Amino acid sequence: MTFINLAGLLKVVFWTSLFIVFYSYIGYGILLWVLVRIKKLVYRPVLQNKGQPFMPQVALVVAAYNEEEYIEDKILNSLQLDYPKELLELVFITDGSTDATPDIVRRYPLVKLLHQPERRGKAAAMNRSIAYIESPIIVFCDANTQLNRECIRELVKHYADPKVGGVAGEKMIIQAGTGSAAASGEGLYWKYESFLKKLDSDLYSAVGAAGELFSVRKELFEPAPEGTIIEDFVQSLTVCTRGYVLRYEPNAYAAEAASASIKDEMKRKVRISAGAFQAMILLRELFNVFRYPVLSFQFISHRILRWTICPVALVLVLISNMLLVLIGAEKVYTVAFILQAGFYVMAVTGWVLANREIRVKLLYIPFYFLFMNLAVFLGFRRFIQNKQTVLWEKASRQKLPKYH
């Protein structure tokens, strides 16, 4: 290969990879914003349910494994939700718990307890709860979260529209005191994710829900396959494969404490990344752009690129840039390499300081960006080695203050 051909190939690799990274993290958000603005100019939605507020019977389902530290606060928070008591079922599943979690739940007669000694994972617990639920709308949330009082009302109002099959709530990261470096990075990430979810929902459909808070019509709920790792994401998008849409409601939120340390946050991220590769197989029909033109575009742009091509593109940008500098390419590549090197120095410095729980705001974004992409590589390794179990070790989190 001649020098000119090598330089040309490296430039193609560099600019293509750089575009993929830019589009995945910034460009898609800009494009979404533009498309939503255009949609609002040409389309006027018909207002649903102009009379009395839509208030169906609802089941709030909480899967709790060894959550004795949080479970009573969770029960009290659930009992204080601003929704008619006669329309709200409370179902707590404590399968496999070996601490006082089931006994604490038994103290509250308004809560239906489901317990069996065998622990088979969250997905299995959620699947078996369906047979005990009478309500047409099911809201799932985690035991270590606190819901805002208006949460149920805000979620179920969307079901007045028959096209809506599920509704995703907001995940809010609460930091205890001044918080940690890991908490700050996690909080910034979820703020940006919430921004994208709102735009996705406004354009057509939200692209998956987090297990901290999501709801679904009972008739559309499909049991997650045995061994599913991120069952909430798979179940919420399965609803969309049946012709329904998933809405995002920012006024219904679940407050969750940030990870206690960067080690605990990495443990969680690697598990989610391993589950993401599994989810792509389970949801493979969403790659059919002819059957799901808009949803496939959203699914690939918002999720798949970050889970697959983008981390590899980051490596290719750096390597191709370095080689272009070594062969004496134009000055723009020298500048680009200096900027990249500076970014990674900031990221690594942020990582070192995060492990020492030292907060430097300037380093949050480069640190967490590198952190997330490394987790994808580690998650992929775990996925191909088939080492991720649904019976995962819980990551430690900061103590969440009472939040009602």
HURA-V169536 format. One record per backbone hydrogen bond with DSSP energy under -0.5 kcal/mol. CO is the residue of the C=O (numbers start at 0). NH is the residue of the N-H. If there is no record, write none. Layout:
BEGIN
co = (CO,CO)
nh = (NH,NH)
END
This chain:
BEGIN
co = (1,2,3,4,5,6,7,8,9,10,11,12,13,14,15,16,17,18,19,20,21,21,22,25,26,27,28,29,30,31,32,33,34,35,36,37,38,42,52,56,57,57,58,58,59,60,61,61,62,63,66,66,69,70,71,72,73,74,75,77,80,83,84,86,86,88,88,89,90,91,91,92,93,99,100,101,102,103,104,106,107,109,109,110,111,113,115,117,120,121,122,123,124,125,126,127,128,129,135,136,137,137,138,139,140,141,143,145,147,148,149,150,151,152,154,155,156,157,159,160,162,162,164,165,166,167,169,169,170,171,171,172,173,174,175,179,180,181,182,183,184,185,186,187,188,189,190,191,192,193,194,195,196,197,198,199,199,205,209,211,212,213,214,215,216,216,217,224,228,229,230,231,232,233,234,235,236,237,238,238,239,244,244,244,245,246,247,248,248,250,251,252,252,253,254,255,257,260,261,262,263,264,265,266,267,268,269,270,271,272,273,274,275,276,277,278,280,282,283,284,286,287,287,291,292,293,294,295,296,297,297,298,298,299,302,303,304,307,308,309,310,311,312,313,314,315,316,317,318,319,320,321,322,323,324,329,329,330,331,332,333,334,335,336,337,338,339,340,341,342,343,344,345,346,347,348,349,350,351,352,352,353,356,357,359,360,362,363,364,365,366,367,368,369,370,371,372,373,374,375,376,377,378,379,380,381,381,382,386,389,395,403)
nh = (5,6,7,8,9,10,11,12,13,14,15,16,17,18,19,20,21,22,23,24,25,26,27,29,30,31,32,33,34,35,36,37,38,39,40,41,42,44,54,136,59,88,60,138,90,140,63,92,142,65,69,70,73,74,75,76,77,78,79,80,82,86,87,57,88,59,90,111,61,93,113,63,96,103,104,105,106,106,107,108,110,89,111,112,91,93,95,119,124,125,126,127,128,129,129,130,131,132,217,58,139,215,60,213,62,144,256,254,150,81,153,154,155,156,157,158,159,160,161,163,164,244,216,246,214,248,171,253,172,173,255,174,257,176,178,183,184,185,186,187,188,189,190,191,192,193,194,195,196,197,198,199,200,201,202,203,204,207,212,141,168,139,166,137,219,220,220,227,230,233,234,235,236,237,238,239,240,241,241,243,242,164,165,246,205,167,249,169,251,252,169,147,254,171,145,173,397,264,265,266,267,268,269,270,271,272,273,274,275,276,277,278,279,280,281,282,283,285,286,287,288,290,291,295,296,297,298,299,300,301,302,302,303,304,306,307,309,311,312,313,314,315,316,317,318,319,320,321,322,323,324,325,326,328,327,332,333,334,335,336,337,338,339,340,341,342,343,344,345,346,347,348,349,350,351,352,353,354,355,355,357,356,358,359,362,363,366,367,368,369,370,371,372,373,374,375,376,377,378,379,380,381,382,383,384,386,387,385,388,391,259,148)
END
